[in-house]
Amino acid sequence: MPELVPATPQLLRRVSAGAVLDFMRASAAVTVTDVMAATGLTRATTIAVCEDLVRRGWLRELENQREFGGYQKGRPARRFELNGRAGVVLGMDIGYSKVTAVVSDLRGRTLGRSSRPFQAGDVGSRERIAFIDAVAMAALSSAGTDPQQVLAVCAGVAAPVDRHGEVVATQEFWGLFDLGLRPALKAARGWTVLLENDANLAALGDRWQGAAAGIDDVVVILASERLGSGIVEGGRLVHGTRGSAGELAYLNLVEGVGDTYGIAHLARTWAAEALATTAPTALREFQHGRVEAEQVFAAAAQGDAVALGILERLADRMARVVGTVATMLNPELVVIGGGVADSAGVLLAPISERLAGFTATPARVAVSPLGDSIVTVGAVRCALDYVERNSLDLVLATPVVTE
């Protein structure tokens, strides 16, 4: 049995402050009674926490005004609101060939963004870190925000990350993301950097603002170039002993799947194979360049037989993938996410129809509305969670811009 952590006054203050900020993030001006109802805190504790957060700069107390022309006995209720620009967070999606950074205020609203392709080649960690730093600074510049305003950074990488924020570099590809990014950005910018697996962040992001909002048992599958998944069980993100929960390498052993290639990669590959034959297809209109998944989906929508055949193969393969996930994890919902999700809606019906043939516990299947922003949305949420948990330890800089 794990050792219980004693509920010290300092721990209680920290938990209470985090609960208040979590509620305030999604709220407008609220009263003490509103906060009490949302957090379960006593009136005395609520008032003490709100006053402390006002002193620290996290909240603002608003002037109390009676309704115009009305009459109310006693003092009007005290009202507080989040100082959403007391600081910012950075959410980053660090891929092999592209880096995206999003700047968000403390309400989770996007203030700025930058995304740049990266020619990986044989460059070392120092060059990659410099590139990541440049993308982050470009995002801050687009938001009109000073780097000193950054309270936390969360970066998603295409590799397992353990509970301590360390990349599990047991494969060559995973090792490409073992850059020493956290100490480098701490030394250069003073930023606290959290590392997390990109599919795990996709799960956090979709559960926050996507198809899985409010669902406690969900698996989100990033399905564009390679398949990877993030697991939320009982409302908590699952990591596993070394951060590898959700890795889908076992698909190499699954009949009818055999690898971890995703929808975008397979659609492109199968389209190229079809074009190498003499089969008539509208996809030949794109032969001057590489046929991408979006073009396959578009041709299928027009009734093209070759494209429809590719969609049938994709649906069969994804049904097998979802079936194995549903059998092992028994989630309420499986979400298909990533850039390909914008087109993958047409696969939902044929996937769902096939599921009963691959699992006795079929899950509901949906596509994420977040598109290729799903990882950065999750990274922003992860950074905001860190800020809320550690609000009593963070010293706010003077805001450059106020709401």
C-alpha positions as CSV (number, residue, x, y, z in Angstrom):
1,M,0.0,0.0,0.0
2,P,1.5,3.4,-0.9
3,E,2.4,5.7,1.9
4,L,-0.2,8.4,2.6
5,V,1.0,12.0,2.4
6,P,0.0,13.9,5.5
7,A,-2.4,16.8,4.9
8,T,-0.3,19.6,6.2
9,P,-1.6,23.2,6.2
10,Q,0.8,24.1,3.4
11,L,-0.4,21.2,1.2
12,L,-4.0,22.1,1.9
13,R,-3.4,25.7,0.9
14,R,-1.7,24.6,-2.3
15,V,-4.6,22.2,-3.2
16,S,-7.2,24.9,-2.3
17,A,-5.4,27.5,-4.4
18,G,-5.2,25.1,-7.4
19,A,-8.9,24.2,-7.1
20,V,-9.9,27.9,-7.0
21,L,-7.8,28.8,-10.1
22,D,-9.1,25.8,-12.0
23,F,-12.6,27.0,-11.4
24,M,-11.8,30.6,-12.2
25,R,-10.1,29.7,-15.5
26,A,-13.4,28.8,-17.0
27,S,-15.5,31.4,-15.2
28,A,-16.2,35.1,-15.5
29,A,-16.7,37.2,-12.4
30,V,-17.8,35.0,-9.5
31,T,-18.8,35.5,-5.9
32,V,-17.5,33.7,-2.8
33,T,-20.6,31.6,-2.8
34,D,-19.9,30.5,-6.4
35,V,-16.4,29.4,-5.5
36,M,-17.6,27.5,-2.5
37,A,-20.2,25.6,-4.6
38,A,-17.6,24.7,-7.2
39,T,-14.8,23.7,-4.9
40,G,-16.4,22.5,-1.7
41,L,-14.3,24.8,0.4
42,T,-15.7,26.5,3.5
43,R,-16.5,30.2,3.4
44,A,-13.6,31.1,5.6
45,T,-11.1,29.1,3.5
46,T,-12.6,30.4,0.2
47,I,-12.2,34.1,1.4
48,A,-8.7,33.4,2.7
49,V,-7.6,31.7,-0.6
50,C,-9.2,34.4,-2.8
51,E,-7.6,37.3,-0.8
52,D,-4.2,35.5,-1.0
53,L,-4.5,35.0,-4.7
54,V,-5.4,38.7,-5.1
55,R,-2.3,39.7,-3.2
56,R,-0.2,37.5,-5.4
57,G,-1.7,38.9,-8.6
58,W,-3.6,35.8,-9.8
59,L,-7.1,37.2,-9.1
60,R,-8.7,40.7,-9.2
61,E,-11.4,41.8,-6.8
62,L,-14.0,43.8,-8.6
63,E,-15.8,46.8,-7.3
64,N,-19.2,45.9,-5.9
65,Q,-22.1,47.6,-7.6
66,R,-25.8,47.3,-6.8
67,E,-28.1,46.7,-9.7
68,F,-29.1,50.1,-11.2
69,G,-32.5,51.3,-9.8
70,G,-32.7,48.3,-7.3
71,Y,-32.4,48.0,-3.6
72,Q,-30.6,45.3,-1.7
73,K,-30.2,45.0,2.0
74,G,-26.8,44.5,3.5
75,R,-23.4,44.6,1.8
76,P,-23.2,43.4,-1.9
77,A,-21.4,40.1,-2.5
78,R,-17.7,40.3,-3.1
79,R,-16.8,39.4,-6.7
80,F,-13.5,38.0,-8.1
81,E,-12.2,37.2,-11.5
82,L,-9.0,35.6,-12.9
83,N,-6.3,37.9,-14.0
84,G,-5.9,36.0,-17.3
85,R,-2.9,38.0,-18.3
86,A,-1.0,37.6,-15.1
87,G,1.3,35.4,-17.2
88,V,1.3,33.0,-20.1
89,V,2.1,29.4,-20.9
90,L,3.6,27.8,-23.9
91,G,2.4,24.6,-25.5
92,M,4.7,23.0,-28.0
93,D,4.5,20.1,-30.5
94,I,8.0,18.9,-31.3
95,G,8.0,16.5,-34.2
96,Y,10.8,15.1,-36.3
97,S,10.4,17.6,-39.1
98,K,8.2,20.4,-37.7
99,V,7.9,22.4,-34.5
100,T,4.8,24.3,-33.4
101,A,4.5,26.6,-30.4
102,V,1.3,28.2,-29.0
103,V,1.1,31.0,-26.5
104,S,-1.9,30.9,-24.2
105,D,-3.2,33.1,-21.4
106,L,-4.3,31.7,-18.1
107,R,-7.8,31.0,-19.4
108,G,-6.4,28.8,-22.2
109,R,-7.1,31.4,-24.9
110,T,-4.6,31.4,-27.7
111,L,-2.6,34.6,-28.0
112,G,0.0,33.7,-30.6
113,R,1.4,30.8,-32.6
114,S,4.4,29.8,-34.7
115,S,5.0,26.7,-36.7
116,R,8.1,26.0,-38.8
117,P,9.4,23.0,-40.8
118,F,12.7,21.5,-39.7
119,Q,15.3,19.8,-41.9
120,A,16.5,17.2,-39.4
121,G,19.4,15.6,-41.3
122,D,22.4,15.0,-39.1
123,V,22.1,18.1,-36.9
124,G,22.9,17.7,-33.2
125,S,20.9,18.5,-30.1
126,R,22.3,22.0,-29.9
127,E,21.0,23.0,-33.3
128,R,17.6,21.4,-32.6
129,I,17.3,23.2,-29.3
130,A,18.2,26.5,-30.9
131,F,15.5,25.9,-33.6
132,I,12.9,25.1,-30.9
133,D,13.8,28.2,-29.0
134,A,13.5,30.3,-32.1
135,V,10.0,28.9,-32.8
136,A,9.0,29.6,-29.2
137,M,10.3,33.2,-29.4
138,A,8.5,33.8,-32.7
139,A,5.2,32.6,-31.0
140,L,5.8,35.0,-28.1
141,S,6.5,37.8,-30.5
142,S,3.3,37.1,-32.4
143,A,1.4,37.3,-29.1
144,G,3.1,40.6,-28.1
145,T,4.3,38.9,-25.0
146,D,7.6,39.2,-23.1
147,P,9.5,35.9,-22.4
148,Q,9.6,36.8,-18.7
149,Q,5.8,36.3,-18.7
150,V,6.1,32.6,-19.4
151,L,5.1,30.6,-16.3
152,A,5.5,27.1,-17.7
153,V,6.2,25.3,-21.0
154,C,4.9,21.9,-22.0
155,A,6.4,20.2,-25.0
156,G,5.1,17.0,-26.6
157,V,7.5,14.7,-28.3
158,A,7.0,11.5,-30.4
159,A,8.6,9.3,-27.8
160,P,7.7,7.7,-24.4
161,V,8.3,10.1,-21.5
162,D,8.3,8.7,-17.9
163,R,6.7,10.2,-14.9
164,H,9.8,12.2,-14.2
165,G,9.8,13.9,-17.5
166,E,12.6,11.9,-19.0
167,V,12.6,10.6,-22.6
168,V,12.8,6.8,-22.8
169,A,15.4,6.6,-25.5
170,T,15.5,2.8,-25.9
171,Q,15.0,3.1,-29.7
172,E,17.0,5.1,-32.2
173,F,14.0,7.2,-33.3
174,W,13.0,8.0,-29.7
175,G,16.5,9.0,-28.9
176,L,16.2,11.9,-31.4
177,F,14.0,13.6,-28.9
178,D,16.4,13.1,-25.9
179,L,17.8,16.6,-26.4
180,G,18.3,17.9,-22.9
181,L,15.6,20.5,-23.7
182,R,14.5,21.1,-20.2
183,P,17.9,22.2,-18.7
184,A,18.8,24.1,-21.9
185,L,15.7,26.3,-21.8
186,K,15.9,26.7,-18.1
187,A,19.5,28.0,-18.5
188,A,18.7,30.2,-21.5
189,R,15.2,31.6,-20.6
190,G,14.6,30.6,-16.9
191,W,11.6,28.6,-18.1
192,T,10.2,25.5,-16.4
193,V,9.8,22.9,-19.2
194,L,7.5,19.8,-18.9
195,L,8.1,17.0,-21.4
196,E,5.3,14.6,-22.3
197,N,4.5,12.1,-25.0
198,D,2.6,13.7,-27.9
199,A,-0.3,11.1,-27.8
200,N,-0.7,11.6,-24.1
201,L,-1.1,15.3,-24.7
202,A,-3.5,14.6,-27.5
203,A,-5.6,12.7,-24.9
204,L,-5.5,15.7,-22.5
205,G,-6.3,18.1,-25.3
206,D,-9.3,16.2,-26.7
207,R,-10.7,15.5,-23.2
208,W,-10.5,19.3,-22.5
209,Q,-11.8,20.8,-25.8
210,G,-12.6,17.9,-28.1
211,A,-14.9,14.9,-28.7
212,A,-14.0,13.4,-25.4
213,A,-14.9,16.4,-23.3
214,G,-16.1,15.2,-19.9
215,I,-15.5,11.5,-20.6
216,D,-13.4,9.7,-18.0
217,D,-12.4,6.6,-19.9
218,V,-11.1,7.4,-23.3
219,V,-8.3,6.4,-25.7
220,V,-7.1,9.0,-28.2
221,I,-5.2,7.6,-31.2
222,L,-3.0,9.9,-33.2
223,A,-3.5,8.4,-36.7
224,S,-1.7,10.4,-39.3
225,E,1.7,9.1,-40.2
226,R,2.2,6.7,-37.4
227,L,-0.3,5.3,-34.8
228,G,0.2,6.1,-31.1
229,S,-2.3,6.5,-28.3
230,G,-2.9,8.3,-25.1
231,I,-5.0,6.6,-22.4
232,V,-7.3,8.3,-19.8
233,E,-8.7,5.9,-17.3
234,G,-10.9,7.1,-14.5
235,G,-10.2,10.7,-15.4
236,R,-6.4,10.2,-15.1
237,L,-3.7,10.0,-17.7
238,V,-2.0,6.6,-17.8
239,H,1.8,6.5,-18.2
240,G,3.0,3.0,-17.2
241,T,6.2,2.2,-15.5
242,R,8.5,3.8,-18.1
243,G,6.0,6.0,-19.9
244,S,5.2,3.5,-22.6
245,A,1.5,3.0,-21.9
246,G,-0.3,3.6,-25.1
247,E,2.5,2.6,-27.4
248,L,1.1,0.5,-30.2
249,A,4.1,-1.5,-31.4
250,Y,2.1,-4.7,-30.6
251,L,0.1,-4.0,-33.8
252,N,3.0,-5.6,-35.7
253,L,1.6,-8.9,-34.4
254,V,-2.1,-8.2,-35.2
255,E,-3.5,-10.0,-38.2
256,G,-4.7,-7.5,-40.9
257,V,-2.6,-4.7,-39.4
258,G,1.1,-5.7,-39.2
259,D,2.6,-2.3,-38.5
260,T,2.0,1.1,-36.9
261,Y,1.6,3.2,-40.1
262,G,-1.2,5.7,-39.9
263,I,-4.1,6.7,-42.1
264,A,-2.2,9.5,-44.0
265,H,0.8,7.3,-44.7
266,L,-1.3,4.3,-45.9
267,A,-3.6,6.4,-48.0
268,R,-0.6,8.0,-49.8
269,T,1.1,4.6,-50.2
270,W,-1.9,2.7,-51.5
271,A,-2.7,5.6,-53.9
272,A,0.8,5.4,-55.3
273,E,0.4,1.6,-55.7
274,A,-2.9,2.1,-57.6
275,L,-1.4,4.7,-59.9
276,A,1.4,2.2,-60.8
277,T,-1.3,0.0,-62.4
278,T,-3.6,0.8,-65.3
279,A,-6.7,1.1,-63.2
280,P,-8.8,4.1,-64.2
281,T,-9.0,6.6,-61.3
282,A,-9.5,10.3,-60.7
283,L,-6.3,10.2,-58.6
284,R,-4.3,10.5,-61.9
285,E,-5.1,14.2,-61.9
286,F,-2.6,14.5,-59.1
287,Q,0.1,12.3,-60.6
288,H,2.3,15.4,-61.2
289,G,2.9,15.4,-57.4
290,R,2.4,13.1,-54.5
291,V,-1.2,12.1,-53.8
292,E,-2.0,12.9,-50.2
293,A,-4.7,11.4,-48.0
294,E,-7.0,14.5,-48.4
295,Q,-7.1,13.9,-52.2
296,V,-7.9,10.2,-51.7
297,F,-10.8,11.2,-49.4
298,A,-12.0,13.9,-51.9
299,A,-11.9,11.4,-54.8
300,A,-13.8,8.8,-52.7
301,A,-16.5,11.5,-52.0
302,Q,-16.9,11.8,-55.8
303,G,-17.4,8.0,-56.1
304,D,-14.0,7.1,-57.5
305,A,-13.7,3.3,-57.3
306,V,-10.0,3.2,-56.5
307,A,-10.3,5.8,-53.7
308,L,-13.3,4.0,-52.3
309,G,-11.3,0.8,-52.2
310,I,-8.6,2.5,-50.2
311,L,-11.1,3.8,-47.7
312,E,-12.5,0.3,-47.3
313,R,-9.0,-1.0,-46.5
314,L,-8.4,1.9,-44.1
315,A,-11.7,1.2,-42.3
316,D,-10.9,-2.5,-42.0
317,R,-7.4,-1.8,-40.6
318,M,-8.6,0.9,-38.1
319,A,-11.5,-1.3,-37.0
320,R,-8.9,-4.0,-36.0
321,V,-6.8,-1.3,-34.2
322,V,-9.8,0.0,-32.3
323,G,-10.9,-3.5,-31.6
324,T,-7.6,-4.4,-29.9
325,V,-7.7,-1.2,-27.9
326,A,-11.3,-1.8,-26.9
327,T,-10.5,-5.4,-25.8
328,M,-7.5,-4.5,-23.7
329,L,-8.6,-1.2,-22.2
330,N,-12.4,-1.2,-22.4
331,P,-12.8,2.6,-22.9
332,E,-16.1,4.3,-23.3
333,L,-14.8,6.2,-26.4
334,V,-12.0,5.9,-28.9
335,V,-11.0,9.2,-30.6
336,I,-9.1,9.3,-33.9
337,G,-7.0,12.5,-33.8
338,G,-4.3,14.3,-35.7
339,G,-4.3,16.2,-39.0
340,V,-6.1,13.4,-40.8
341,A,-9.1,13.7,-38.5
342,D,-10.5,16.5,-40.6
343,S,-11.2,13.9,-43.4
344,A,-11.6,10.7,-41.4
345,G,-15.2,11.2,-40.4
346,V,-16.3,9.1,-43.3
347,L,-14.5,6.1,-41.8
348,L,-16.6,6.2,-38.6
349,A,-19.6,4.3,-39.8
350,P,-17.6,1.4,-41.5
351,I,-15.2,1.2,-38.5
352,S,-18.2,0.9,-36.1
353,E,-19.9,-1.6,-38.3
354,R,-16.9,-3.9,-38.2
355,L,-16.0,-3.5,-34.5
356,A,-18.3,-6.3,-33.3
357,G,-16.2,-8.7,-35.4
358,F,-13.0,-7.8,-33.6
359,T,-14.0,-7.3,-29.9
360,A,-16.7,-8.3,-27.5
361,T,-16.6,-4.8,-25.9
362,P,-16.9,-2.3,-28.8
363,A,-16.4,1.3,-27.9
364,R,-18.0,4.3,-29.4
365,V,-15.7,5.9,-32.0
366,A,-15.3,9.6,-32.9
367,V,-12.9,11.9,-34.6
368,S,-11.4,14.9,-32.9
369,P,-12.4,18.4,-34.0
370,L,-9.0,19.7,-33.0
371,G,-7.2,18.6,-36.1
372,D,-3.4,19.0,-36.1
373,S,-3.7,21.3,-33.1
374,I,-4.6,18.5,-30.8
375,V,-1.1,18.1,-29.3
376,T,-0.6,21.8,-28.6
377,V,-4.0,22.1,-27.0
378,G,-3.1,19.3,-24.7
379,A,0.3,20.9,-24.0
380,V,-1.4,24.1,-23.1
381,R,-3.7,22.3,-20.7
382,C,-0.7,20.4,-19.1
383,A,1.1,23.7,-18.6
384,L,-2.0,25.4,-17.1
385,D,-2.4,22.4,-14.7
386,Y,1.2,22.8,-13.6
387,V,0.7,26.6,-13.0
388,E,-2.5,25.9,-10.9
389,R,-0.8,23.2,-8.8
390,N,2.2,25.5,-8.1
391,S,0.6,28.9,-8.0
392,L,1.9,29.6,-4.4
393,D,5.5,29.0,-5.5
394,L,5.4,31.1,-8.7
395,V,6.3,34.7,-8.6
396,L,4.4,36.7,-11.3
397,A,6.1,39.3,-13.4
398,T,4.5,42.6,-14.0
399,P,2.0,41.9,-16.8
400,V,2.8,43.5,-20.1
401,V,-0.9,43.6,-21.2
402,T,-3.9,43.4,-18.9
403,E,-7.4,42.2,-19.8
